[in-house]
Amino acid sequence: MCRALLYLGEPVLLDNFLYQPDSALVRQSYMPKMLNMLNLAGFGLRAWDPSSHEPGRAFSYYSQQLPVFDRNLKNLAEKIRAGCLLAHVRGVAYNTRVEISVQNCHPFHFKDVPLVMAHNGDLARFAEMKPLLAPHLKPGIAAQIHGTTDSEWVYGLIVSQLPDPYRHPSADELAKAVEAALGIIRDARKELGIAISSSLNLFIADGTQLGAVRYCFDFGCFPTEDAARLHEANLSYLSLWYTAGRNYGLHDGEWQMTGGSDNATSILVASEPLTRDTAAWVEVPEYSMLHATIRKDRPMISIRDLE
């Protein structure tokens, strides 16, 4: 299981997402609370700083190092504030066949495409699906797939379904592109006779909006005679939570998003809550997509059911 977070709102120091809170993203990589699987396969982020040079262009950082030992990341996190953030720690199966490399670190980003995306989950028998998925990739997008992950292909499928991958999509365009990509994958699985539980939690951002998808193909289908081979990540829907408020940070010794949703200026989405107090966190429903953008300094949040 990978872990990721999305943020949109008032600029906040990256350290307050990655290292400092009770269950900060980096802490989750070695001391998770919701799923006891370590994340040892790399780290990546895209962060938009409204006060920086070229604010529409994201700051990026990728590394194969374990983020808890990454001094460069820690030093940068103590200096950079972001009004929009997508950060991801990669978790993979403990297998010598898995490739650990920078090109496989999330979030994925193709040249001149505003959207970036990270994935938590795994598509069963993905290698068999590639020939069926390839015709649905725009040529300029397919040429930019350099890694070996199913996640980068999912990203390619989504941006290929947009009317114009090279401009910021509307909320409806983004949702329709996600649904179309899910349908393409579903059809490929059906053609190949794949009926194995495959999670597809997605984290999407472009500096002005964010999207979070909680989805699973054929949940509960595990064709194996040995129950011990089932990883705990397959036994429940991969978690996804969000909270809205203002002044995210340390308040009276507690990490929290204050103010409540009625007075919100920001939204934070994560694989699991970052704070010890989880009362203000809401679980994203299964088979749905959360979308958020900022209008008149307030987050406009919607949740859309997915087929």
N, C-alpha and C positions, 0 to 999 in steps of 0.2 A: 504494500500500500504506500503510495506517495502521499505527500501532504502539501497543501497549498493555502494561500490566503489572497484575498482581494480587498482593496481599500479604495474608497472614493470620498473626498470631502476636504475638510480643513487640512493644510499641510501638517504632517506629523513626522517626527524623527524616526528613521527606519529602525533604530535600536529599540524603539518602543513596540515594534512588532516582532522583531527577529530574536532578540536576546533577553529583554528585561522582564516581560510579564510572567505570571505563574506558569503558564503553558505556552510560552513563546514558540514561534515556528521552529527555531533551531533546537529548543529544548525538546520539542516533540520528536525530533529525529533520533534522539537517544533515550528519552524518558517519556514515552507516550502514555496518555491516560485512557484513551478510548480503544486502542488496538495495539497489542504488544508485538509490533513488528518494527525493527530498526530501519532507518533510511540512510543507506550508506553509498548511494550511487551518484551523488553530485547535487549541486545547488545552482539555481539561477533566479534572476529577477529582472523585471522591467519597472522603472519608477519614473514618473512624470513630476517634475518640480516646476510649478507655475512661475517662480521667480528666477529660473535659470535661463541661460542663453538658449534660444530655440526651445521654448517651453513645450511645443508640440512634439518634440523629439525626445524619446525616452532614454534615460540612463540605463545601461545594461551591465550585468555582471554575471559571469558563468564560471564555475569551477568544479573540478572533479574532487577537490578536497572535501573532507568532512567539515561542514560549516562551523561546528563547535571549536575546531582547531584553526580556522581560517582568520589569521590576523588582519589581512587586507580587508576582508568583508566586515569584520568588527570595527575597524578604524573608519571605514566608509559609512557604516551604519550610524556611527556617532556624530557624523557631520551632515548627512543628507536628509532633507525633509521632502516628503512626497505628498502630493495631493491626489495621486492615483498610483496604485502599486499592485503588481502581481508577482508573488514570490513562491518558489516551489522547491521542496526537497524530494529527491527521487528515491523511490524504493523499488527494488526489483526482487525477483525470485532468487534464492540463494543457489546459484547454478553457474558452473564454469562456462556455460555457453552464452551467458548474458554479456553484452558488450558495455563496458563502462567507459564513456568518452564524452568530451565536451559537446560534440554535435548531437548527442542524445539527451543532453540536459534541457529541461523546460525552463521558461516558456519558449515556444517556437515563434519565430518571426521571419517572414519572407520579405525581401527587399521591396520597399515602397508600399507595402501592405500595412495599413494602420493597425489592424487587429493583431494581438498576440494571444497565445493560448497555451494552457497547461492542462494536463490530464492526470486523473487519479483512477486507476483501474487497469484492465487487461482484456484484450480481445482474443478469445480462444481461437487457435488455428489461424492466426492472422496471415501467416505466410501464404496459405492457400487462397486467401481472399484477394490478394493484390491484383491478379489479372482481371478480376471482376470489378475492382474499384478504380483501376487506372483510367478507363475511358471517361470517368466522371471528373477527372482532374483537368483544369485548363492547362494548356501546354506550358505557359509561362510559370505556372505554379508547380507543376510536376517536375520541371527542371531544377527547382530549388530544394527538393527533398534530398538531403545528404545523409541523414542518420538511418538507423535500423529499427526505429520504434514504430509501433502501431499509432502512437500518439501523434507523430508528425504527419502521418497519412490522414488522420482524422482532421487535423488542422487544415491540411490541404483540401480535403473534401469540403469543409465548411466554407472556406474563403472562395472556393471554386463555384459554390452555389449562390454567391452574392451577385446582384446585378452588376456591380463594379467592385472588384476586390481592392482597388486602389483608392477608394474614398471611404470616409467614415459612414458605416451603414446606419439606417434608422433602426429603432428597436424592433419594428415589425420585420424589416429585411433580415436582421440578424436572427430573429426567432425562426423565420421561414427557412433560412439557410441551415440552421441547426437541425430542424425537422427533416429537411430534404436529405442531409447527410446521414441522419439516423435511418431514414428509409432506404438509402442506398446500401448501407451496411446490413440492414435487416434482410433485404432481398438477396444479398450475397450469401449470408448465413443460410437462408432458406434453400438456395440453389445447391449449396455444398452439404446440406444436411447437418449443419452445426446447431446443436441445441444444448449448449453448455453455458452456464452462468458466466456473464462477461460484463463487468462494471464499466461505466463510462461517465464518471463525474468530470465535468469540464469547467475550467476557469478562464474567462475571456475578458480582455480589456483593450481600450484604445486611447486612454488618457482622458476621455470625456464620458465614458460609460463603462459599465461592467455587466457581465453575464455569468451566471453560475448554473450549471446543469447537474441534476442528480438523476441518474438513469442506470438501468441494468437490463441487458438482454437475457431472457430466459432465467430469471432469478429462481434459484432453488433446484436447478438441474445439474446434477453432479454425476456423470456416468463413470463411476469407479466402484470396484468391488472392495476397496480398502478404505474404510472411513477415515483411517488415520492419515491418509494422504490429503485430506481436505484441509486447506489452510483456514484459519479463523476468519480471514478477510472475506471468504466466500459464504460465510454462514449468516451474514446480515448485510443489509444495504450499507454501502460505504457512507460514513457520516458526512454531513454538510450543514453548517450553521451560519446564522447571520445575526447582527445586532445593529441598531441604528441609534444615534444620539449625537452628543457633542463633547468636545474637550476630552477625547480619548487619552488616557494617561493614568498616572498614579495620583489617587485622591485619598487622603487620610489613611495612607498605608495600604490601600487596595487598588489594584488595576481594574479600571472600569470605563465604560462609555456612559457619561452622565447625561442628564436632561430628559431622557426618554424619547420615544419615537415622535411624539407630538412636537417636540422642539428640536428635532434632529437637524444637524448640518452635515453629517457623515454617515457612511455605512461601511461595515466591516464584515466580510464573509470568510469563513475558514473551515478546514476539514474538521477541526474540533475547536471549541471555545478556547480563546487565549487566556482568559481570566479565571481565577479560582471561583469567583461568584458568577454562576451561569444563569442567574434568574432573568437577566435581560437578553439572553440569547434565545433565538427561535430556530427550530430545526426546519430546513428546507424540505418540503414534501417530496416523496419519491415520484419519479416520472414527471418532473416539472423543471421549468427554467425561471430563475429569478433574474430580473433585469433592473438596473438602477442607473440614473443619470442625475445631475444636479441642475435644478432650475430655481432661480431666485434664491440661491444659497441654501436650498433644501433638497435632500435626496428624494427623487420620485421613484418609488419602488413598486414593481409589479411582479406577479408570479403567474406563469402560463403553464397549463397542463400540456404534456407531450404525449403523443401516441406511443 
